[in-house]
Amino acid sequence: MKINHIYLGDCLKLMGQEIEKDSVDLIYADPPYNLSGKTLTLINNKTGGPFYKMNEDWDIWKYEDYLVFTEKWIAKSWNVLKSTGSLYISCTYHNIAEIIFIAKKIGFKLNNIITWCKTNAMPNITKRTFTHSTEYVCWFVKGNKWIYNYKNLKEMNPHRTKEGKTKQLRDFLDFIELPIVQGKERLKGPNGRAIHPTQKPEKLIELIIIASSNENSIVLDPFFGTGTTGIVAARLKRKWVGIELNEEYYKAAYKRIFGNEGVKYG
């Protein structure tokens, strides 16, 4: 198993062949949500920059195929995680039920559901539903001796008591307010469009890695995208492994991590 390395290929195959059994401390996964298929653009949006509804071929599945794929990759995650390991899965209301049901079926325990409130979410255009301004991160554990760095998280909590002391986490981690990635943090192609439609904020990944791993722990991301997990893990002195099927995303992640302005190893 190569450490601090991006594998180009199918996570189902690579988690079975390249990632050692019971070797990983933490998995963060941002899998397909299966919500593509329609086009919508708001190029003149003023609240958070232009919006383009996600419409990617890799995110379009027949429902039955999506269930099979989801069960396979979560089962592979179970196999490579240590008994003390954690699995965090990003999702929306589109797929949260399937994620929870399948993970429990495999044997995972659901510890928490973190709500990410997107402060610059796409406006309500149709006016037929409530505004979709949240995503979720489900935290699953494999055994009963999981890692949870409570003191470190308290220090990260921006909220303080009147005396300036750290507070309990009930007003911080269960409900996180962060914008959709914009500005310098967003990776863009030559056309000015975002390279990856669901690039996650570094701050969100930072919280997860600090919560459920220690220095030198191994963090795996089977849907590596543009490499945010690797960037944050390296910054926090964790080891990491990424798997990415899409060659464009793989190249963007490689340049971001190992390029002239990326993380230095050796």
TIGUMI-949045 format. One record per residue (C-alpha): residue number from 1; residue in three letters; x, y negated, z negated. Coordinates in nm, 2 decimals. Example, Ala and Ser with C-alpha at 12.3 -4.5 7.8 and 13.67 -1.06 7.14 Angstrom:
2
1  ALA  1.23  0.45  -0.78
2  SER  1.37  0.11  -0.71
***
This chain:
266
1  MET  0.00  0.00  0.00
2  LYS  0.15  -0.33  0.11
3  ILE  0.12  -0.62  -0.14
4  ASN  0.07  -0.98  -0.05
5  HIS  -0.02  -0.86  0.30
6  ILE  -0.31  -0.90  0.54
7  TYR  -0.42  -0.58  0.72
8  LEU  -0.59  -0.64  1.05
9  GLY  -0.87  -0.38  1.10
10  ASP  -1.18  -0.22  0.96
11  CYS  -1.21  -0.23  0.58
12  LEU  -1.39  0.11  0.57
13  LYS  -1.09  0.27  0.74
14  LEU  -0.82  0.08  0.57
15  MET  -0.96  0.11  0.21
16  GLY  -0.96  0.48  0.27
17  GLN  -0.61  0.51  0.42
18  GLU  -0.40  0.22  0.30
19  ILE  -0.53  0.11  -0.04
20  GLU  -0.44  0.35  -0.32
21  LYS  -0.71  0.51  -0.53
22  ASP  -0.76  0.35  -0.87
23  SER  -0.50  0.08  -0.80
24  VAL  -0.69  -0.25  -0.77
25  ASP  -0.77  -0.48  -1.07
26  LEU  -1.02  -0.71  -0.90
27  ILE  -1.21  -0.71  -0.57
28  TYR  -1.38  -1.03  -0.44
29  ALA  -1.60  -0.96  -0.13
30  ASP  -1.78  -1.20  0.09
31  PRO  -1.95  -0.95  0.33
32  PRO  -2.18  -1.02  0.62
33  TYR  -2.52  -1.15  0.49
34  ASN  -2.71  -1.03  0.80
35  LEU  -2.88  -1.36  0.85
36  SER  -2.76  -1.46  1.20
37  GLY  -2.97  -1.46  1.52
38  LYS  -3.10  -1.81  1.56
39  THR  -2.93  -2.13  1.66
40  LEU  -2.97  -2.46  1.47
41  THR  -2.74  -2.76  1.47
42  LEU  -2.75  -3.08  1.27
43  ILE  -2.45  -3.26  1.42
44  ASN  -2.55  -3.60  1.28
45  ASN  -2.62  -3.49  0.92
46  LYS  -2.50  -3.75  0.67
47  THR  -2.49  -3.55  0.34
48  GLY  -2.20  -3.32  0.41
49  GLY  -2.09  -3.35  0.77
50  PRO  -2.23  -3.17  1.07
51  PHE  -2.42  -2.84  1.01
52  TYR  -2.43  -2.54  1.24
53  LYS  -2.66  -2.25  1.14
54  MET  -2.46  -1.94  1.11
55  ASN  -2.49  -1.74  1.43
56  GLU  -2.22  -1.48  1.46
57  ASP  -2.22  -1.14  1.63
58  TRP  -2.06  -0.97  1.33
59  ASP  -2.35  -1.09  1.11
60  ILE  -2.63  -0.94  1.32
61  TRP  -2.73  -0.58  1.21
62  LYS  -3.03  -0.35  1.23
63  TYR  -3.15  -0.33  0.88
64  GLU  -3.09  0.04  0.84
65  ASP  -2.73  0.00  0.98
66  TYR  -2.67  -0.28  0.74
67  LEU  -2.77  -0.06  0.44
68  VAL  -2.54  0.22  0.55
69  PHE  -2.25  -0.02  0.60
70  THR  -2.31  -0.18  0.26
71  GLU  -2.32  0.15  0.08
72  LYS  -2.00  0.26  0.25
73  TRP  -1.79  -0.04  0.17
74  ILE  -1.91  -0.06  -0.19
75  ALA  -1.83  0.31  -0.24
76  LYS  -1.48  0.25  -0.10
77  SER  -1.45  -0.04  -0.35
78  TRP  -1.54  0.20  -0.63
79  ASN  -1.27  0.44  -0.52
80  VAL  -0.98  0.19  -0.52
81  LEU  -1.08  0.00  -0.83
82  LYS  -0.92  0.08  -1.17
83  SER  -1.16  0.19  -1.45
84  THR  -1.11  -0.16  -1.60
85  GLY  -1.17  -0.33  -1.26
86  SER  -1.43  -0.58  -1.15
87  LEU  -1.61  -0.62  -0.82
88  TYR  -1.75  -0.97  -0.73
89  ILE  -1.98  -0.99  -0.43
90  SER  -2.10  -1.32  -0.27
91  CYS  -2.45  -1.31  -0.14
92  THR  -2.78  -1.50  -0.08
93  TYR  -3.14  -1.42  -0.13
94  HIS  -3.12  -1.25  0.21
95  ASN  -2.92  -0.95  0.07
96  ILE  -2.89  -0.98  -0.31
97  ALA  -3.15  -0.70  -0.36
98  GLU  -2.97  -0.46  -0.14
99  ILE  -2.63  -0.54  -0.29
100  ILE  -2.75  -0.49  -0.65
101  PHE  -2.95  -0.17  -0.57
102  ILE  -2.67  -0.01  -0.38
103  ALA  -2.39  -0.10  -0.63
104  LYS  -2.59  0.04  -0.92
105  LYS  -2.66  0.36  -0.72
106  ILE  -2.29  0.40  -0.67
107  GLY  -2.22  0.36  -1.04
108  PHE  -2.14  -0.01  -1.10
109  LYS  -2.28  -0.20  -1.39
110  LEU  -2.41  -0.55  -1.32
111  ASN  -2.26  -0.79  -1.57
112  ASN  -2.37  -1.13  -1.45
113  ILE  -2.51  -1.32  -1.15
114  ILE  -2.33  -1.65  -1.10
115  THR  -2.54  -1.92  -0.92
116  TRP  -2.35  -2.15  -0.69
117  CYS  -2.54  -2.47  -0.63
118  LYS  -2.42  -2.63  -0.31
119  THR  -2.43  -3.00  -0.37
120  ASN  -2.42  -3.08  0.00
121  ALA  -2.64  -2.79  0.12
122  MET  -2.82  -2.81  0.46
123  PRO  -3.14  -3.03  0.43
124  ASN  -3.48  -2.88  0.44
125  ILE  -3.57  -2.92  0.81
126  THR  -3.88  -2.69  0.85
127  LYS  -4.05  -2.82  0.53
128  ARG  -4.21  -2.48  0.50
129  THR  -4.00  -2.35  0.21
130  PHE  -3.80  -2.48  -0.08
131  THR  -3.45  -2.60  0.01
132  HIS  -3.20  -2.32  0.03
133  SER  -2.93  -2.48  -0.18
134  THR  -2.78  -2.19  -0.37
135  GLU  -2.58  -1.88  -0.32
136  TYR  -2.49  -1.61  -0.57
137  VAL  -2.20  -1.41  -0.68
138  CYS  -2.28  -1.07  -0.84
139  TRP  -2.02  -0.95  -1.10
140  PHE  -2.01  -0.57  -1.12
141  VAL  -1.78  -0.36  -1.34
142  LYS  -1.66  0.00  -1.31
143  GLY  -1.61  0.09  -1.67
144  ASN  -1.66  -0.06  -2.02
145  LYS  -1.32  -0.21  -2.07
146  TRP  -1.33  -0.48  -1.81
147  ILE  -1.11  -0.79  -1.81
148  TYR  -1.27  -1.12  -1.91
149  ASN  -1.05  -1.41  -2.00
150  TYR  -1.29  -1.62  -2.20
151  LYS  -1.04  -1.86  -2.35
152  ASN  -0.90  -1.95  -2.01
153  LEU  -1.24  -2.02  -1.87
154  LYS  -1.33  -2.24  -2.17
155  GLU  -1.03  -2.45  -2.09
156  MET  -1.15  -2.48  -1.73
157  ASN  -1.49  -2.60  -1.83
158  PRO  -1.51  -2.97  -1.74
159  HIS  -1.78  -3.03  -2.00
160  ARG  -1.66  -3.12  -2.35
161  THR  -1.82  -3.19  -2.69
162  LYS  -1.86  -3.54  -2.81
163  GLU  -1.53  -3.49  -3.00
164  GLY  -1.36  -3.38  -2.67
165  LYS  -1.33  -3.01  -2.77
166  THR  -1.40  -2.72  -2.54
167  LYS  -1.76  -2.60  -2.52
168  GLN  -1.93  -2.27  -2.48
169  LEU  -1.97  -2.15  -2.12
170  ARG  -2.35  -2.15  -2.09
171  ASP  -2.35  -2.48  -1.92
172  PHE  -2.07  -2.39  -1.68
173  LEU  -2.02  -2.05  -1.53
174  ASP  -2.37  -1.92  -1.49
175  PHE  -2.45  -2.23  -1.28
176  ILE  -2.17  -2.39  -1.08
177  GLU  -2.21  -2.71  -0.88
178  LEU  -1.96  -2.72  -0.59
179  PRO  -1.99  -2.86  -0.24
180  ILE  -1.97  -2.65  0.08
181  VAL  -1.61  -2.66  0.19
182  GLN  -1.54  -2.98  0.38
183  GLY  -1.25  -3.22  0.45
184  LYS  -0.89  -3.10  0.43
185  GLU  -0.98  -2.77  0.27
186  ARG  -1.19  -2.66  0.57
187  LEU  -1.00  -2.48  0.84
188  LYS  -1.10  -2.61  1.18
189  GLY  -1.03  -2.50  1.54
190  PRO  -0.92  -2.72  1.84
191  ASN  -1.29  -2.81  1.90
192  GLY  -1.32  -2.96  1.55
193  ARG  -1.57  -2.69  1.44
194  ALA  -1.50  -2.48  1.13
195  ILE  -1.31  -2.16  1.22
196  HIS  -1.51  -1.95  0.97
197  PRO  -1.88  -2.03  0.90
198  THR  -1.88  -1.91  0.54
199  GLN  -1.54  -2.03  0.40
200  LYS  -1.57  -2.03  0.03
201  PRO  -1.44  -2.31  -0.20
202  GLU  -1.11  -2.24  -0.36
203  LYS  -1.25  -2.35  -0.69
204  LEU  -1.51  -2.07  -0.68
205  ILE  -1.25  -1.81  -0.61
206  GLU  -1.02  -1.96  -0.88
207  LEU  -1.29  -1.91  -1.14
208  ILE  -1.34  -1.55  -1.04
209  ILE  -0.97  -1.46  -1.04
210  ILE  -0.90  -1.63  -1.37
211  ALA  -1.20  -1.46  -1.53
212  SER  -1.13  -1.10  -1.43
213  SER  -0.76  -1.06  -1.37
214  ASN  -0.42  -1.14  -1.53
215  GLU  -0.09  -1.24  -1.39
216  ASN  0.05  -0.97  -1.16
217  SER  -0.29  -0.80  -1.13
218  ILE  -0.38  -0.68  -0.78
219  VAL  -0.66  -0.87  -0.61
220  LEU  -0.82  -0.72  -0.30
221  ASP  -1.05  -0.90  -0.05
222  PRO  -1.19  -0.66  0.21
223  PHE  -1.35  -0.94  0.41
224  PHE  -1.05  -1.18  0.40
225  GLY  -1.17  -1.44  0.65
226  THR  -0.94  -1.74  0.65
227  GLY  -0.75  -1.62  0.35
228  THR  -0.89  -1.83  0.06
229  THR  -0.85  -1.53  -0.18
230  GLY  -0.49  -1.49  -0.09
231  ILE  -0.41  -1.86  -0.13
232  VAL  -0.57  -1.88  -0.47
233  ALA  -0.43  -1.55  -0.60
234  ALA  -0.08  -1.64  -0.51
235  ARG  -0.12  -1.98  -0.68
236  LEU  -0.23  -1.80  -1.00
237  LYS  0.06  -1.56  -0.98
238  ARG  -0.15  -1.26  -0.89
239  LYS  -0.07  -1.00  -0.62
240  TRP  -0.32  -0.97  -0.34
241  VAL  -0.42  -0.76  -0.04
242  GLY  -0.65  -0.88  0.24
243  ILE  -0.83  -0.69  0.51
244  GLU  -0.98  -0.87  0.81
245  LEU  -1.14  -0.72  1.12
246  ASN  -1.17  -1.05  1.33
247  GLU  -0.84  -1.13  1.50
248  GLU  -0.91  -1.51  1.51
249  TYR  -0.97  -1.52  1.13
250  TYR  -0.67  -1.30  1.07
251  LYS  -0.44  -1.53  1.27
252  ALA  -0.59  -1.84  1.09
253  ALA  -0.53  -1.67  0.75
254  TYR  -0.18  -1.56  0.83
255  LYS  -0.08  -1.92  0.94
256  ARG  -0.25  -2.07  0.63
257  ILE  -0.07  -1.84  0.39
258  PHE  0.27  -1.77  0.56
259  GLY  0.30  -2.08  0.78
260  ASN  0.52  -2.38  0.73
261  GLU  0.28  -2.52  0.46
262  GLY  0.17  -2.19  0.32
263  VAL  0.28  -1.98  0.02
264  LYS  0.65  -1.89  0.01
265  TYR  0.75  -1.53  -0.08
266  GLY  1.10  -1.39  -0.14
***
